Amino acid sequence: SVVTPVATPDGAYCFGLAAPEGERSVVVYEWVRETELPNLADAENLGEFGKLVAAMHVACGQFDLNGVSELSVEEALTAWMPFLEPHFEDRRGDADMIVRLADSALGRYRVLSSGKAPCFIVHGDLHAGNALIDETSRITLLDFDFCGRGPVAYDVASYLWGSEQIGLDPGLNDAFLKGYESVRTLAQVERDALPSLIVAKAIWWLALRATLVDRLGSAMFARRSIDWFMTRLKRDAIAAGMLL
């Protein structure tokens, strides 16, 4: 289940509204009377979420990719990097490490997206916070802002990184993966790629916030927040064999 857009009286699905930072694009979606999945996160519900994501991937694997834009991962690991510089002026060592890891993650990502791993339309920012669940345990996936063509395993890595970022018990990741693979089995190349894709996701997340600091605020770049991010990034990069 996914939310669907509602057309305006003239049949358009997207229109603009004036905002302090300039015109913003707007899409109106049908109302879903549910609560965010993390509020009811347990092994059963996250297992069902894994099934839903896998079913979405299976369906998207049948879509025509002509004209479909690429995920913004490569753009984040290259063009977005300069946006981070003002926030790391007093942390040059951390800034240099992020750039090195971005280069390494980009190389691995390009290998996967060139055809080494299954690639088709994926969500692009998958995590439990982008899903709603109702009183009947029906789960609805939303927020396809970053949808595009890319390695299917990137969505799985995005979930694994995001589950910890939003405060879910990492022990529940197995429930998601078990549910996912009951519908779609991950190829070995996808399993092997998950650690490096988690690093790519982390840097994408931080760089995105740097590009949107005028809209999202700068709280993420407070010293304590950066300390948290770097501690976790180093841990994940070591697990991916990208740092000693």
Disulfide bonds with the S-S distance in Angstrom:
none
